[in-house]
Amino acid sequence: MSAISSSSSSFHIRKSKYGIFLSFRGKDTRKSFTDHLYSALIRNGIETFRDDKSLERGQDFAPELFRAIGDSWGYIIVFSKEYPFSHWCLDELVEIMKQREERGHRVYPVFYHVEASDFRHQKNHVEEAFKKHETRYDQDKTQGWRHALNQVVNIHGWPLAHQ
């Protein structure tokens, strides 16, 4: 994550409300890796958005999340086994990749106990997730999710596997 703390990056972080937006599937990583990552970012002075602190139960997700995505300089996407099953995560990913393309925001993928190649080739649990999504959502939406995944997996990320 050294790119986040470089002096040229600090200028961009100061212009944004958040330094980092964390995109993750809560039931996979909230009480473990994501909590530790969030704490480390805050401890190092990086203002970080994660949905569980900022959103009230019953509040509409999309406007608040998309505003936070736009107000962030960079994004850490924690890909986990359940991540592709969440339409919210995939909607966030589409918006994140839009911000990267249009505004040059930084994206840092982390592959948490999953193979990056499963996301790259959209196989195994990713393929299973899309089979479910394709029965519930229209083709334009699922194609948008697939396109965003294709874009993000071409960014060098960090694999974190069981030790």
Order of alpha helices (4+ residues) and beta strands (2+ residues): alpha-alpha-beta-alpha-alpha-beta-alpha-alpha-beta-alpha-beta-alpha-alpha-alpha-beta
